[in-house]
Amino acid sequence: FSGTTMTARPPPTNRNFSGTTNNPRNNRHNLIHIFIFTLLFLSVGLLCSAIYLSKQLDLNDNALSSSTQIRLGAAKINDNNNVLPNIKNRGVEIKERTAVIRAPPPTTKDDDKKKVQQSTANVPKATAKIAPLPNDNINSSPLTNTATDFSNFKQYPHDRLYCMIPFIWNRPTYSAIMSTWGQRCDTIHFLTDAMVGGELNGDHISFTNNNGEEETTKPYWEYPPDTFPSNVKFINMTRTWECPPTYNKRTGRTEQKVCRHIWEKMWRSWVYVDEHHKNDAEWFCKIDYDTFFFPDNFKYYVRDVKDWDPVGEHHYFGHVIQHRSRKDAPMVVGASACWSRKTLGDIAQVYREMPKGSKKGERGKCEDRAHATEEVTTSMCLREHLKIEPEAARDDQMREYITIDRYPLVLTWNRTEQGEWWFWKGKPKDAGQMENTIARRPIGIHKYKKPEEILTLWEEFYGPRSGNEALEKVGKQRHGEVAKRFVEEVRKEMGIDP
C-alpha cells in the first residue's frame, strides 16, 4: 500500500434489474422522453388518418354514379333502378352527381292498378290528381282569360326563352302561373323538390289539411299517375326543405317554415337544364314563383335594346345590387336572373366540378354547401371561374327592368330624400328614382306570393280596357295615383292599349 493514495470509496448505489441507476433526475428525463415520443406517435397517426379520409372523400366526390345508391324520403333507389321501401325516414340524402332523380322502375298494369287503389285514399287534397294543363313544354296554345291578341306581338324566333321556376309543389300557384305569363315562355319548367306534401303559404307550410287531418310528405313517385303535369321536373336534393317547427316570439305560436337550401337546388337545376334542354332556347331565366314575369318584354330587351349574341357571348343580367356579398361585389338578385346559352353551358361545367357536401356556411368559395346564399354564390362562381360580371338591366333613362318589391311601393322610393340606403348602394348617381325607378316595358315585378295576386296582375297589364275590375282598383290602393299612371303607360308601351 505504500506510495499510493487512499481515497474514500463512494457508497454503492442502488441499481434496478436493468442495471440502470435509480437517479430521480434521470427518471424525470426518461418520463419526458416517453411523453414526447408518445405525442409524436399519436400526431403521425392522426395525420395519416386525415390524409386517408381526405383521399376517400375526394374519390367519393369525383366518382361517377355507377355504384351510387339514392335514399330519398320513404324510398331508396339502387343501381338497378329498383325502389326499396324505407318508411322510417322522411329526410333526403342523395349521393349522386346527376341533377335528376331517376324514375321509379317500370311496373305491370296490374301493379299500377293495385298501387293506385292503395294510395288514392291517402293523397293530400293539395296534390290530388289533376289533368296536365296545356303547353307544358313548348307553349303554343292561346290564352283563354284575356282579350289581348298576342298574334300582333313582335316575334323573336332566334331568341327563344326557357323559363325555370324553382318550386315546392303547390297546385294553386302552378295553375296561376300557367294560366297567365307562363304561357308566353317558349319553354317553362317547374324545378321541384322530390318530397311532396303540405300546404304552402309563402315561406310557411302547414301539414294539416282542410279537414283538420295531419298530412306528411312522401316522394313524388308514390302519388298516383298523372298527379303532376309533365313540365314539373323533380330534382334530387341532399338536403330536405323540411325544417323543424320554430317558436315565433312575435306571434307567440309555433310555426313550420320552409328550409331554404336554394343554392343546392339552383346548381342542380342548371346542370339538369344544360344536360336536357340546352338546345330548346337561346336565353335562360331563373324566375322566382312570386315574380310576375313579362316574357315578351324580355325578348324586346335582349334583341331590340341590347342586340346580344346568346350563342357566342357570355351574359348574366338582371337587377344588380352590391350590399350583401363579401367586399360588396355586385350580384343579380334572385327575383329574375337570366343568362345566355353560352353562359349556361360553361357555368354548368363549373357546377359539376366544384367541391360538394360542405356543411360550413358562407366562406367565399364556389362550392356546394349548406345554407349558402344563391345570389352570392352564383355571382362568385361566374366571376372566379369564367370572369363574368353581372350586367344591370336598365333602359336608356336608367330605370330598372326588374323590381325587387311591389311596383306601387318601388315607384315611391326617393333617393334624394331617403338617402343612400341599401337599395341604392352601388347604383349610378343618375339612376332613376320615384316614378322613374321602373322601366315602362318591365321584365319582372317581385313579391306577389299569392295565386290570386298573379291573376290580378295579369288582368291589370293584359286584360281588356273596358269592364276591367282589376284595372279600376289600381287607383284605389295605396299610392294608387302613381300606380295607375305606371300601369297605363306600361299597357301603352306593350301595345295593349292604343
PyMOL commands that set and color helices and strands:
alter all, ss='L'
color gray80, all
select helices_A, chain A and resi 24-62+65-67+109-122+125-127+150-152+171-178+181-184+220-222+262-276+278-280+295-305+326-328+341-353+374-386+407-410+415-418+422-424+434-436+451-462+469-474+480-494
alter helices_A, ss='H'
color red, helices_A
select strands_A, chain A and resi 70-72+75-77+83-85+92-94+161-167+187-193+195-196+199-201+204-206+218-219+232-235+246-248+253-255+283-287+292-293+316-321+331-340+391-392+444-445
alter strands_A, ss='S'
color yellow, strands_A
deselect
rebuild
show_as cartoon
